[in-house]
Amino acid sequence: MYTRLAPTITAAALSIVCGLTHPGTARCDDPGEAPSERVGRREARRQARLLHETIHSTLHRMHHEFYREDEGLPIPAAVIEDTFDDLKETQQVELRWLVVEGQAMNTDHVARNEFEKAAVKALESGREEYEWIDGGMYRRAGAISLTNACLKCHVPDRKTTENRTAGLIVGVPIRGK
């Protein structure tokens, strides 16, 4: 099921990014120059927020509608990472999961640099997003809610079923430095 969904999710995400950077067109025609490289900070923020919401919603829908723990299926977050790779290659947009609360399902998701460590602190404190601009890249870490279905794995020894927080980092190239 997931292997059939991944290309659809990828196509949808690419359409969103291309539609934002090339309004009125159905696809990005110039593979030599990523459209997102031409946006300003304000547009990068808008793109990052929309992409975050799209991925957050998709993750929860896939978990709810398609994932069955006892069927040996890959976890939705891992399937969506294939889309991250596609967006990096075609749009130079960087995405990655970030551990905020709970157990890391993949050590690649642990904070690795100053921005990510600051983002973890901000999201842990209840902020919905944390932004950073550096070296021509707008970065946004946004909260991803870990609901009851997520908590079985992410917080196995929990004492309550209150939602916890994970993060999604979206990096969009911007004009200037």
C-alpha positions as CSV (number, residue, x, y, z in Angstrom):
1,M,0.0,0.0,0.0
2,Y,2.7,2.5,1.0
3,T,4.8,1.8,-2.1
4,R,1.8,2.9,-4.2
5,L,1.2,6.0,-2.0
6,A,4.7,7.3,-2.0
7,P,4.8,8.5,-5.6
8,T,1.4,10.2,-5.2
9,I,2.6,12.0,-2.1
10,T,5.8,13.0,-3.8
11,A,3.8,14.3,-6.8
12,A,1.5,16.3,-4.6
13,A,4.4,17.8,-2.6
14,L,6.3,18.7,-5.8
15,S,3.1,20.3,-7.2
16,I,2.7,22.5,-4.1
17,V,6.3,23.7,-4.2
18,C,6.2,24.3,-8.0
19,G,2.8,26.0,-7.8
20,L,4.1,28.3,-5.1
21,T,7.3,29.3,-7.0
22,H,5.7,29.3,-10.5
23,P,2.1,30.5,-9.9
24,G,-0.3,29.6,-12.7
25,T,1.9,26.7,-14.0
26,A,1.3,23.1,-13.6
27,R,5.0,22.1,-13.3
28,C,8.5,23.5,-13.0
29,D,10.1,23.6,-16.4
30,D,13.7,24.6,-15.7
31,P,15.5,21.7,-14.0
32,G,18.8,23.7,-14.1
33,E,17.6,26.4,-11.6
34,A,15.5,25.6,-8.6
35,P,12.5,28.0,-8.5
36,S,12.8,28.3,-4.7
37,E,16.2,29.9,-5.1
38,R,14.5,33.0,-6.4
39,V,12.2,33.7,-3.5
40,G,12.6,36.2,-0.7
41,R,12.3,35.6,3.0
42,R,8.6,36.3,3.2
43,E,7.8,33.9,0.4
44,A,10.2,31.2,1.9
45,R,8.3,31.5,5.2
46,R,4.9,31.0,3.4
47,Q,6.2,28.0,1.4
48,A,7.7,26.4,4.5
49,R,4.5,26.8,6.5
50,L,2.4,25.3,3.7
51,L,4.8,22.4,3.1
52,H,4.9,21.8,6.9
53,E,1.1,21.6,7.1
54,T,0.9,19.4,4.1
55,I,3.4,16.9,5.4
56,H,2.0,17.0,9.0
57,S,-1.5,16.3,7.7
58,T,-0.3,13.6,5.3
59,L,1.7,11.9,8.2
60,H,-1.4,11.7,10.4
61,R,-3.7,10.6,7.6
62,M,-1.3,7.8,6.6
63,H,-1.0,6.7,10.2
64,H,-4.7,6.7,10.7
65,E,-5.9,5.3,7.4
66,F,-3.2,2.9,6.3
67,Y,-0.8,1.9,9.0
68,R,-1.4,-1.3,10.9
69,E,1.4,-2.1,13.4
70,D,0.8,-5.9,13.2
71,E,1.1,-6.0,9.4
72,G,4.8,-5.3,9.2
73,L,4.3,-2.2,7.1
74,P,6.9,0.6,7.1
75,I,6.1,3.5,9.3
76,P,4.6,6.5,7.6
77,A,7.4,8.9,8.6
78,A,9.9,6.7,6.9
79,V,7.8,6.5,3.7
80,I,7.5,10.3,3.6
81,E,11.3,10.6,3.9
82,D,11.4,9.4,0.2
83,T,9.5,12.6,-0.6
84,F,12.1,14.6,1.3
85,D,14.8,13.2,-1.0
86,D,12.8,14.0,-4.1
87,L,12.2,17.6,-3.0
88,K,15.9,18.0,-2.2
89,E,16.9,16.8,-5.6
90,T,14.3,18.7,-7.7
91,Q,13.7,21.8,-5.7
92,Q,16.7,22.2,-3.4
93,V,14.2,22.3,-0.5
94,E,15.5,20.5,2.6
95,L,13.3,18.6,5.0
96,R,13.9,16.3,7.9
97,W,12.3,15.1,11.1
98,L,13.5,16.3,14.4
99,V,13.2,14.6,17.8
100,V,11.7,17.0,20.4
101,E,10.0,14.9,23.0
102,G,10.0,11.1,23.3
103,Q,12.2,8.4,21.9
104,A,14.1,8.8,18.6
105,M,12.9,6.2,16.1
106,N,15.9,7.0,14.0
107,T,19.1,8.6,15.3
108,D,19.3,10.7,12.2
109,H,16.4,12.7,13.6
110,V,18.4,14.0,16.7
111,A,19.4,17.7,16.7
112,R,22.8,18.1,15.1
113,N,23.6,21.8,15.0
114,E,23.0,25.1,16.8
115,F,19.8,25.8,14.9
116,E,18.3,22.4,15.5
117,K,19.2,22.4,19.2
118,A,17.6,25.9,19.6
119,A,14.6,24.6,17.7
120,V,14.2,21.7,20.1
121,K,14.2,24.0,23.1
122,A,11.7,26.3,21.4
123,L,9.3,23.5,20.4
124,E,9.6,21.9,23.9
125,S,8.6,25.2,25.4
126,G,5.3,25.1,23.5
127,R,6.2,27.3,20.5
128,E,4.7,26.1,17.2
129,E,7.7,27.2,15.1
130,Y,11.2,28.4,15.2
131,E,12.9,30.2,12.4
132,W,16.5,30.8,11.4
133,I,18.2,32.4,8.3
134,D,21.8,31.5,7.5
135,G,23.9,31.3,4.4
136,G,21.1,32.0,1.9
137,M,18.7,29.4,3.5
138,Y,15.5,30.1,5.4
139,R,15.0,27.3,7.9
140,R,11.8,26.6,9.9
141,A,11.3,24.0,12.5
142,G,7.6,23.4,13.1
143,A,5.8,21.3,15.7
144,I,4.4,17.9,14.7
145,S,1.9,16.6,17.2
146,L,2.5,13.0,18.4
147,T,-1.0,11.8,19.1
148,N,-2.1,8.6,21.0
149,A,-1.3,6.3,18.0
150,C,2.2,7.8,17.8
151,L,2.9,7.5,21.5
152,K,3.0,3.7,21.6
153,C,6.4,3.9,20.0
154,H,7.7,7.4,20.7
155,V,6.9,7.4,24.4
156,P,6.4,3.7,25.3
157,D,6.7,4.2,29.1
158,R,4.3,7.2,29.3
159,K,2.1,7.8,32.3
160,T,-0.5,9.8,30.4
161,T,-1.8,9.9,26.8
162,E,-1.3,13.7,26.4
163,N,0.1,14.6,23.0
164,R,3.8,15.1,22.8
165,T,5.8,17.1,20.2
166,A,8.2,16.1,17.4
167,G,9.4,18.5,14.7
168,L,9.8,18.9,11.0
169,I,12.5,21.1,9.6
170,V,11.9,22.8,6.3
171,G,14.8,24.6,4.6
172,V,14.1,26.9,1.6
173,P,16.8,28.7,-0.4
174,I,16.3,32.5,-0.4
175,R,17.7,35.4,-2.3
176,G,20.6,37.1,-0.7
177,K,22.5,36.0,2.4
